[in-house]
Amino acid sequence: MSIELLGKGLSVDFGLNSMGEIKMSSYEKSVEEGIYIILSTKTGERVYNSEFGCRIHELMFEPNNVRTKSLAKRYVQEALEEFEPRINVLEVDVYSDDEKSININIEYAIINTNVVNNYVYPFYIVPVE
């Protein structure tokens, strides 16, 4: 398997590089940015692909408790398995440092290279008073 199969594309951090060219992402960085895009997109947000995204955004106004963390874990795992075919999700761990946020630690293996990576996605909860 070749690393080129991971692909290249526009960087999530859209802009110009030091050479004045459009920033691109390649290979493992492209996979990491794909994960970010999936998790940052609300299900139904894309007009032409309404199934794309992650249901985690449904939890924004939920209390920061075990149930919310369990649902966050399930939603993240389902979204990545559905929309990121370049990886195998090894583990999703959800924890929090405060009442207003949860951190989602994703351990994944890139299928074509067998490289194991880790990605932490912060998700902010709006406390309801």
N, C-alpha and C positions, 0 to 999 in steps of 0.2 A: 504494500500500500504506500501511496505517496502523500507527502504533506500538501502537495498542490491540490489534492481533492478537498481540502478544507475550505478552499476558496479565498477570494478577495472581494472587497466591496468598499463602498463609501464608509468612512469612519462615522461613528455616532457623534464624535466630537467634530462636527462639521466645521470646516475652515480650510485655511491654506497652510501648507508646510513651509519650511525654511527656504525651499526652492520656488515658492510661489505657485505650487501645484495643489490641487484638491487633495486633502488628506484621505488616505485609503487605509483599510485594515486588512491584514493578511493572516491566514492560517489560524493559529491558536487565538490571536487577538480577535479575529473575526468570529470565532465561536463564542468567546466571552461576551462580545458585543451583541451577538444573537440572543444569548441568555438574558442580557439586560433588556433588550427590546421586547422579548416575550413577556417578561415579568412586569415591565413598565406599561404594557398595553392592556387596557381594560377589555374584557370580552365584549364584543359588540361594537367596539370603537371604530374598527375599520369598515368602511362602507362596503367594499367589494369582497371582504373576507371576515364576516361578522363572527365567525367561530374562533378566530385568532386571538390570542392573548391569555391572560391569567385571571382567574376569578378572585384572586387575593384582594382586589380593590373593593369587593363586597364587604370586607371586614373592617373598613376604615373607621366606622363608628361603633365597633364592637368593643366590649371591655377587654383589657389585656389579661386574659386568663388562660387556663389550660385548654378549654374548648376552642378558643380563637387560635391559639398556637397550633393545635391539632389540625384545624381546618386549613390554616395557612400552609402547613406542611403538605397536606393532601393536594391542595390547589396548585402549589408550585410543582410538585412531582408530576401531576397529571399534565400540566401545561408543557413542561419540558419534554416529557415522553411523547407528547402529541406533535409538538412543533419544532423540536431541535433534533433531527435525525442523525446528527454528527456525533452525538454523545450517548453514553450510558450513564444514567443517574445512579450513583453508588449509595449516597446517603443525603438526606435532607434533615438538618437539625435546626430547630427554632428555639431561640432564647431571647430574653429581654434584660436590659440593664436598667430600664425605668418604665413608668406606666404609659409613656407616650410613644414607645416604639418597640418593635421586635426586629431581631436580626435573623436572617435566614441564611444559614451556612449550607452551601451546596457542594458536595464532593462529586465529581464526575470524571469519567474516563473518555477521552476522545477516541472514537472507534478506529479511525484509520492509523493512528500512531500509538495507541495504548498509553498515552500520556495521561496521568491523573492530575487533575487541577482542582482548585478550590475557589469558590466565588461566594462572597457575602453580599447579600442584598438587604439593605435597610428598608423597613416598611414602617411608616408613621401612622399612629392611631390618633384620632381626634377624640379626646375625652368628652363625653356628653355629661353636662351638668344638670 
